[in-house]
Amino acid sequence: MTTRRILPLILVTAIGLPILSCSGGNSSSSDTSDADSVVVDSVDRTEASAPAMLPDTLYGSAAAIKYTTEIVDDITDGTISSTANLYDDAPGAFTFRGGAYRDADFGGTVSGTPTEIVVDWEFHTDQARGSERYGSWGGGSGWTGQPLYVEWPDSCIARFRQAGTLLPAFTSREIMVGSLAGRVYFIDFESGKASRKAIDVVNPIKGTISLDPTLNGNLYVGQGIPVERPFGALVIDLYRHEIGHTFKEDPKAPRRWGAYDSSPLRVGQFLFRPGENGSLYKFLIKPGTVTLHSAMRYTVSTGAPGMEASMSAFANYGYTADNHGNLICTNLNTMKPVWLYQMGDDTDASPVLIVEDGHPYIYTGSEIDRQNVGSAKFVKIDGIDGHAVWEAKISGRRADVGEKHFDGGFYATALPGRGNCKDLIFTNMVKNEHGQNGEFIALDRSTGKVVYSTPLKHYAWSSPVGFVNESGEMFVFAADCIGNVYLINGADGKILFTKHVGNNFESSPVVVGNSLVVGSRGNAIFKMSIK
């Protein structure tokens, strides 16, 4: 492991990219027969608290990581200016699962006991261009494909109107979504009509786009499939309504695949973007420019993994997972590993961070890919030193259908319980044991025991979202990969309502009040209400 310093070099520039800080500055059925849960460490850590800046520590587990940290900008101090969660005060949901914790705490609410899911509107996207090698990806949205929701302040709207970028349907409440059609769409939340012209980014977008929480006008987009070159990561300037700059394929990356399904995260003055090329990038965000500050490139056991999961963060620690099953904590100040926990198989579900009595813990699950038949691991990991508090193993298999294979396990990112379910954590699991079946699972956050497992009509990649009523009762919305939607009682797993709506819900929803917006494979984006 080495640290390489080179002369300052701006690899990505946005000459004349206006900063749009419109807000005036930074905003600041029960069945456990196939589950095996082992409490690895029962040490009481309830009195522990995280300091404002976590220590620059290298635990022994990180010795398996062979990495280089390249400091591109050795003039700018790499220390994060503030560990405050910038997404807490953002007027909406600006990144995958809402913010730095990836906990999907969207604040969804319902009245009484809901009994149905109603489709309010349906927006249609274009269809993607095809290529001889990669075919056509259609339209709509895929995994993870979560829409963003924004309530624009008047100062931002005034600038948009001055630039002439808005369509008549625009109101202050806007949905933005990256599509497999290779475009970013802008939709009025109330009417479901286009609020701005779509922006063509050429290549399909599979992941979740990310809006800068400081309202500087930067919309971060990652391309997923190289139908055409260049291929990589983009920044859209919302004030000009055009692509401001592109970060192309990195010739120094240990893995030659330049996709970015991970949803970027802003921490302090930096933007962190994990790549599917085995690299974690740190960009300095300043008025008029987005420049590469540093990059950590790594391999584990000679393999160069790619990161499709979105990074979560607590203070100056960032948590990433990759397709070789490495769950890594990185010191975001130094861009060096802190600890490594090995999940045992491909891990695409984003690490969810929950602070319990002042101490950060990570929850995530693996897939069943390399095993073929076996079990998926769902874990609770100490966010400071990387030790496993508990590990649950749930059986499943990889399904081979024709020339394609469908991994088992966890594609969905977990949902922490709220209200009467605060001691639970929920997730969707691909079982593939009886055809391509799946289950909605609730686990006890203290022990890792499966509290209940509710069979779904098909497996689900989409991440569940929650709604709480005035009595503190939690209800969960889930969607599967043949277009069924479900309303589930969080306390006991009983399905209250189900209906076939879309084509294939791989994407995860964003929640606003008692409504949600979610994309389907094909060409549709839906707004639904829980009633």
N, C-alpha and C positions, 0 to 999 in steps of 0.2 A: 504494500500500500504506500502510495506516494502522494505528495502534494506538489503540483507543478504550477509555477507562476510564470506568466508570460506578460509581454507588454500589453497595456490596455488596448482593447479592441472592441469596437462596437460591431457586433455581428448582426444585430437587428436594429434598424433605425426607422423612425417615423418622422421624417422631416416635415415640419409644419403641422404635425398632428395636434389639433387643438385640445386642450384639457377642458373638460366639461364639468368642473366641480360646481354643479348648479346649486348644491346645498350650502355652499360657502366654505367647504373644507371637508376634512375626513370625518366620516361617521364612525365617530368612534363605533273428537272422541278420545277418551284418554287411553293411550296405548304406548307403553314403554318397552315392549318386548324386544324391539330391534335397536334399542339405544343403550349405550354403555357410557356412564358418566363417572369420572374419577376426580375427586377433590385432590388436587396436587399439593396445595398449600393452604392451610386454614389459619394462617397467622392473622391476628386482628390488626388491621391497619386503619381503623376508623378515625384515629386521631391524627393521622398524617395529613400534611397539607403541602401543596406545591408552592415553591417560592416563585417570585415574579419572573426570575430567569433560572432555568434548571441547569444543573452542573454539567460541565464539559467532561463527561465520564465515558470511558470505553470499557464495556463489560466483556468478559471472556468469550461470551457467545458470538461476539462480532468478529472474532479471529478468523472465522470461516469466510469472511467477506474479503475478496481482493478488490481493492478500489483505488481510483485516483480522484483527487479533488483538484480540478483545474480552476485557478483564480484568473479570470479573464480581466477583470477590473481591479487592479491592486492599489488603486488610489482611493476608491470608496470603501469605507469600513463595512464589513459584512454583518455586523451586529444589528439585529432587528431593533428598530427604533422604539417599538411598542409591542407588548405581547397581548394587548387588548384584542378581543374577537371583533373584527371590523364588521362582521355580518350581523351582529346582535341588533344594531340600530338601523340597518338598511331597510328601506321602505319596500319590502317584498322578499322574495326568495331568489337569490342571485347566483346560486351555484348548486351542484348536486347535493340533495338532501338538506339544503338550506344554509349550511355554514361550515365552519371549521371542524365541528364535531361530527358532521355527517349523520346526525341523529334524527333528521326529519321532524324536528319539533316545529311544525308549521303553524301550530295553534288551531288546528281544526276543531270545530264545535258542531254539535247537533242539539236539537230539543227532544227530550224524552227518549223513547226507544225507537230508533229509525226502522222503517219497514220496507223501503224501496230505494232504488237508484234510478234517477231520471236523467235522460240525455237532454241537455239544454241546447247545444248546437254542435254542428259537425263542420269542420273546416277541411278543405281538400287541398293537398299539395300537388306539385308537379310530379312527373316520373323522371328517374335518373337516366342519364346517358349510359349506354352500355359499352363494354370493352371486350375484346376478344379473349383476354385472359381472365378478367374478373366478372364478366357478365353484367347484367343490370340489377341494381339493388332496389329498384322501384322507387317508392316515395314514402310518405308518412314518416315515422321514426322507429328506430330499433333500440337495441340495448346499448347504453342505458337511457339515452334520449329524453331525459326529463325536461319539460318546459321550464322556463323562468317566468316569474311574475313580478311586475314592477308597478308601484304607485308613484308616478313621476311628480315631483314638486313643480310648482308654477314656473320657477326660474329655468328649469330644464326645458319645459314645454315652450317657453318663449324663445329659447335658442333654436329648438327644432323648427318652430314655425318660421323664424327668420331665415333659416337655411332652406325652407321649402321642402322638407323631407316627409311631411305627414300627409296622409290621405284623409278624406272627409270622415271616415269611420273612427278615427283616433279619438280616444278619451284618455284621461290620466291613468287608467288601469290597463296595462298592456301585458300580453303574453308574447314571449320570444322563444322560438324552438329551432334547433338544428335538425335538418332532415336528411334522410337517405337519398333524397333527390339532389343533394349537393347544393342546397340553398338554406339560408336562414330566413325564417318567416316571422312576421310581426302581426299579431292578431289582437283586435280589441276584445278585452275580457268580457264585456257585457253582451256584445252583439255577435261575436264570432266572425266578424268581417275583417279583411285585411286593413291594418292601421298604417302600414308603410309598404312600399314595394319590397319584395323579397330580394335578398342579396345573394348573388350567384358566387359560390366558392368552388365550383367545378366538381370537386370530389365528394363522395358521400360522407356525411357526418353520422357516426354511430353513437358517440358519447354525448355528454351534456355540456352545452356551452356555459360560459361563466361571465357574469357582468361584474366589473370592478365595483366594490362596495363604497368607494369614495365618490361615486358618481362623476368620474372624470371622463366618461364617454367611451371607455375601452370595453369592447365585448370580445372575449377570448374564445376562439374556435379551434377545435382540433379536427383534422381530416382523418378518415378512417380507412379508406381504400384508394389506392393510387390509379384511378381510371386515367388520369393525365398527370404529367409532371409540370411544374413543381408540386411537391407533396409534403405536407408537414403541418405546422401550426400557424395560425393567423391571428391578427388583431383587427377587428372592425372598428372604425371611427364612426360612432353614431351621430356625431355632429355633421359630418360630411356624407354619411350614409354610404360608405365605401370601405374597401379593405385598405387599412393604413400600412401594414407591412406583413411580411411572411418570414417565418423561421423555417428554412428548408432542411432537407435531410442532413444529418450530422455525420461527416466522414470519420469522425473519431469515435463514434458510438460502437460499443462492443457487439451490438446486434443490428443487423441490416434490415430493419423494418421501421419506417419513419412515421407510423401512425400515432395518434394522440387521442385515445378514447377517455383517458382520465380528465376529469373536470378540474381546471386550474384553481389554485387557492391563493388569495392575497393575505400575507402576514406582514404587518408593519409596512415598510416601504418597498417590499419585495413581492413578486409573484412567483409561486412555485408550480412547476409543470412537470409531472412525471411522464416519461415517454415509454413507448413500447420497444424502444431501442436499448434498454438497459441503462438509462441515464435519468438523473433528476436534475432539472435546470432551475436556476435562480435568476430571475430577471429584476433589474432595478427599474422601478416606475417613477419617472420624473416628468414634469411638464414638457410635452413635446416629444418625448423619447421613451422607448422601451428597449433597454439594452441588457445583454447577457452579462451578469456579474460573475457567475461561477457555475460549475457543473460537477456532479459526482457521478462517475461511471463505474460500474461494478460487475463482477461475476461471483458466483458461488459454486464451488465444486466444478470449476472450469466451464460451467454453463453461463450463457449470457441471457438473463431473463428479461421479459418485457412487462411493464406495469400498465394494466388496464383499469385497475381499481383507482379510485380517487383518494388522494392523500388527506388524512385528517391531521389536526395540529392542536397542541396544547402548549402554551407559552412558546419556547423556542425548540420544542421537539415536534418533528413531523413523523407520521406513521404511514408507511406504504406497504403494499402487498404485490406479489408478482406471479407470473405464470409457472414458476418453479416452486411455488409454495413458500417463499421467503417473506416473512413479516419483519420489516426492518424499521427501527427507530433511528432517525437521523437528527443530529444537532443542526438546526437550520442556520445558526450563526456561523459555524465552521464548515458545514457541508461534509461532515464525517459521521460514520455510523456510531451509534451508542450501544445498541444491542440487536441480536437476531433471534427470532423464534421461527422454527421450521414447521409449517402446517402439514407437510407430507404430500401435498398435491397442489395442483394449479389453484390459485386463489385470486379470483376476480371481484368478489364481493368487497366493497370498501370497508376499511376498519372504522367501526363506530366507537366514538369516545364518550364515556360517561364518567363524570366526576362524582365520586361517592365519598362523602365526608372530607372533601378537599383533595382527594387523591384520584388521579386519572387511571381509568381502566379501558382496555381495548376489547371489543367483541367483534368477532368475524368468523366466517366459515369457509371451508375449502370445497373443492369439487371432487368428483370421482372421474378422473381422466386417465392418468397413467396406470391406475390400479385395474381398470376394466370392471372388476367386481370387487366390492370391498365396503368401505365406509367413508363418509365425509366427516371431517372434524369441525366442531363448533367450539370456540374457546373463549375464555376470559383471561386476559393477559394484563399483568401489572404494567402500566404505562411508563414507569420510572426505570425499572431494572429488567423488564422483559420476562419475568418468571410467570409460569402458568398457574393461575389460581384454581381453575378447573378446566377439564377437557371432556367434551361429550362426543361420542362417536355414534353416528347414525347410519344404518346400512342402506345401500343402494347400489346402482350399477351404471355403467356406460352402455347406451343403446346404440347398436349399429343397424341403420336402416338403409338398405341399398349400399351406395358408395359413401354415404354420409354417416357420421357418428355424432351422437348427442350425449354430452357429458352429464353425469349425475351430480348430485350435491347442490351447493349453494351458489347460484348466480345473483340472487336477490341480496341486497344490503339490509341488515337487520333493523328492526324498529323497536326502540325502547318503549316499555309500557308507561302509561300515565294514569292518573286518577286511581281507580280501584285495581288497576293492573300494573302499578308502579314497581312491583317486585318481579315482573316478567319481562322477557325480551322475545320478540316475535320474528319469524322469518319464513320464507317459502323455500321448500326443498324439492329438487328433482329426484324422484325415486327410481323410475324406469324399471320397476320390479314386476309390474303388471301392465305390459305395454308401456306407454310413455306417461305414467302417472306421476302425480306430485302431491305434496301435503303442505298444509299450513301448520306450523309448529310453534308452540309456546314453551319456553324454558324458564326455569327458576334462576334469577340472576345471582342468587347466593350460592347455589349448589350445582347448577348445570343440569339438573334433572329435567327430563321432558315432562311437563305438566299435562299436556294433551297434544294430540296430533289429529288434525282434521283433514280427511281426504278431499282433494280437489278433483274436478273432472279431467284435468290434464295438468302437466307440470307447468310451473310458473317461474319465469326469469324476472318479472316485474317486482319491484320492492314494495311491500305493503306500507300503507299510511293510516294514521289514526285520527279519530274524532272523539271528543269527550262531551258528555251532556252536563246539564246543570247539577246533577247529582254525583258527578265524578265518575260515571260509568263510561268505559272506553269501548268503542266499536272500530273495527278495522276494515278497510277496503283493500281487496286483493284482485288481481287480474291474471288470467293465464294465457298460455301461448296458442290457444285456438279461439280466443276472443270472448271468453266468459268473464264476467265481473261478479264479485262476491261481496256481501256485507256480513261480517262475522262478529259475534259477541266476543269481545276480548277475554272476558272472565272465564268462559267455559268452552269456547271454540265452536259454538253452535252457529250454523249458517242461517242467517235471518232472511236472506234474499240472494237469488242468483239469476243472471240473465245473459244471453248471448248478445254482444253488442258489436265488437270489432272483428278484425281479421286475425290479428296475432298481437297481443299486448306483451311485447318484450320491454317496452319503455316503462319507466317509473313515473308516477303522478306527482304534480305539485298541488298543494292544498291551499285553498283560500276560503276561510269561513266554513260553511257546510258544503262547499263545492270543490271540485278537483278538475284538473286538465291533464290529459294523458294522450299520447300518440299511439297509433297502431301501425303495424306493417301494412303495406298497400299504399294508401294515400290519404289517410284520415287522421285528424286531430280532434278529440272529443272534449267537450266540457260536460260534466255530470254533476248532479246535486244529490246529496244524501237527505232523504226526507222520511 
